[in-house]
């Protein structure tokens, strides 16, 4: 399930919630917890390869996008790997989808990104599944917290993330970064 939900950009149910549900149904043991953490992390990481390949496939359309060009330049630096780690770790938002799609379109190096993503997904799965099992997972009923089913919530969030993804690539990220740098340098006090 984690492979499928991570192989579709901006779509998919929360794989940690599904894994937590399975853990609740089967009963907790340290062995099953560790197994679920590593299996979900591996699936989530492998799913990003599909998104990267999709970005490569759309390189002609996305390659000249200024956001993709900025992402490509950023991923050439070590700070880019920190961005990969953080975006892969953040729960609930498919920010790493945006990074992998842009990385594929800019033909960024994949090996380091994949390794960093796997470690981030292990940490994310460990923390999220642990927290969900300890309390949050028990709060979810068949109808969910919002009155929507898990499937309806997943579809709704997928639509929202798709719209956000399209908007993200429509933004001229180079201008935004330039303005922020200019504003920061203008506000920076000079030391005499």
N, C-alpha and C positions, 0 to 999 in steps of 0.2 A: 504494500500500500504506500509506503514512503517513497518508493521509486516512482510510482504512478503520479502521486500528488506533487512530486518535485520535478517531473519530466514535462509537465504542462505549465508553461509560463503563466504566472498570475492566477492559476486555477488550483483547485484541489482542496480536499479536506485536511484538517490538522492531523498529520500522521501520528503525532505524539498522543493526541487524545484518543485516537483509534487504538494505538498500542496500549495505552493506559486501560481502556475498556477491556481489552483482551487480558491484561494482567489482573484486573479486578475479577473477571469471569473465571480465570484459571487458578487464581490464588497466587499470592506473593511468595516467591523464594528468591534468594540472592542470585542463584544461577539463572532463573528465568528473567529476572530484572536485567542482569548484565547482558544476556543473550538478546533481549528485546532492544536494549540501548544500542548494541553494536549492529544488529540487523537493520534497525531503522536509520542509523547514521550512514551505513553503507548504501542503503537504498536511496536515501536523500542525496547523498554525494553523487551516486551514479546518475540520478535524475538530472543533475546539473550538466552532465555531459551532453544529454539530449538537447538541453536549452542552448548550450554552447554551439552544438552542431546546427541548430536552427538559426542562430545568429550568423554562423558562417554561410548558411544557405541564403540568407537575406542580406549578405554583405553588399551586394550591388545597391540595394535600396537604403540600407542603414549605414554603409561605409562612409558616406559624405555627411551624415548627421553630425552636427557639432558636439552633441552630448556623447556620441559614440567615440568621436576623436579624442575628447577630453578623457573619457574612461580609458581608452587605449594608451594614452600617454601616462596616465596615472598608474596603470597596471604594470608599466615598464619599471616603475620604482618600487622599492621595498615598502613604502607607505601604502602602495596599492594592495599588497598582500594583507596589510592590517585592515584595509577596507573590506577585503574579501572575508576575513575572519569575522569582523563585526557584523557585516550584513548577513552572513550565514548563521550567526548566533542569535540575532534579534528574533524574538517570537512573534508570530501573528502577521508579520509583514513580509511579503516576498521580495525584499530588497535585493537579495542575492540573485534572483531571477533577472533583474535589470542589469546587474553587473555581468552575469554570465552571457546574456544576450548581447550586450555591448562588447564583451571580450571576444566572443565568436566573430562578430561583425568586424572587429578591428584586428582579428587574428592574433590576439594576445597569447602568450605562452600559457599552456594549460596545466602542466605538471605541478608547478608550485601552487597554483590556485586550487587544484583538486586535493592535494595533500592538506593544505590549510583548511579547506572546506570540510574534509573528513574529520579533522580534529575538532573543528567548531561544532559539527553536527553531533559528534560523540558527547561533547560537553552539553550542548543544547538538549539532546535526548535525555541525558542523565538528569539534568536539572528539571526540565519540564515534566518528564514522566514521573520523577520522584515527587515533585510538588503536586502534580495532578493526582497521583495515587494517594498521597498523604491527606488531601482534603478537597482540592478543586474537582477532581474526578467524581467525587460523591455528590457534588452539587448539581451536576448535569443530570437531568432526568430525561426521559424519552422525548419530551418536548423542548428541552433546552432551557436556558435561563431567560431567553427572550420570548418564549412562546412559539418559536419556530422550531421545526425539527432540525436535526444536525445537517441533513441533506439540504434543506431550504436555506439554512444559515450559510453553508458552504457555497451554494450557488450564488447567494446574495453577495457574499464577500468576494467571490471570484469575479463577479461583474464589476464590483467597485475597484478591485485591484487591476482589472483589465483597463478600465477607464483611466486610473491613475498612471498605469504603465504607458498608455498612449500619450497622455499629457506630459509625462516625464521626458519622453523622447521628442516632443514638440518644443520643449523649452530649449533656449540657446544657453546651455550650461557654461559655455566659454564666456559669454557676456556676464552671467550671474557671478561667476568666480572672479572675473576682472573687476566688476563693481565692488564686490566684497573686499578684494585686495586694496582697491583704491580707497574705499571708505575706511578700512582699517589703517592704512598708512596715513590718511589725512587726520584721523583721530588720535594717532599715536603721539604722545607727548615727546618733545625733543629734550634730550638731556644736555645741559650745558655745564 
